[in-house]
């Protein structure tokens, strides 16, 4: 669902009369709807502490915004063509498969209900896990967003904003980051709210499907519409399954 060049240009032109900060804020806020970064934040917030997911994501966005404005197109041009989609896709697919394994293990051992999970638990030695668990939410969110942003429409948008306002690079960085931060905060809230009402195993299963779909999208195997369809279907199945279990439990009681 990335915007094409005309779409990005049209979006910037619509708001550029308001100045670089407002233009960067509004366009980046609007451009994040439905992209893989948004799906990643919502998904991670169902598994981890939302505040740490938010912190990791906005830190990654801040670094990328600064790079995009200062280096522009050269950032993407310095990388071998086609490398980053492969790496990004592999990251999301691997996280998805591991999350699926955790969902199955959790369902078998606790019938689905448990405190918030951790993608590193069981993957790292106990001593190493105890050292990283406190910051793992921040680390996973940071890495996920940092990698997902390669070639994303918000990255292309910020590069275009820097070209539109060449004399106001700091204003563009601030506006873009604020827009992404507000959107990320909303996404993290949505994710953590969902976690309160759904069994963690169901949340992890839906998360796994979304992560794998985003990975396949990065590899070019499915389109953006398919990613959204998978996300909606995964959430619907998780919610439907949770409601069915509640009704069945009440009837059994």
Secondary structure, DSSP 8 states (H G I E B T S, - for coil): ----HHHHHHHHHHHGGG-HHHHHHHHHHHHTTTSHHHHHHHHHHHHS-HHHHHHHHHHHHHHHHHHHHHHTHHHHHTS-TTHHHHHHHHHHHHHHHHHHHHHHHHHHHHTT--S---TTTTTS-HHHHHHHGGGHHHHHHHHHHHHHTTT-HHHHHHHHHHHHTTT-HHHHHHHHHHHHHHHHHHHHHHHHHHHHHS-HHHHHHHHHHHHHHHHHHHTTSS-HHHHHHHHHHHHHHHHHHHHHHHHHHHHH-
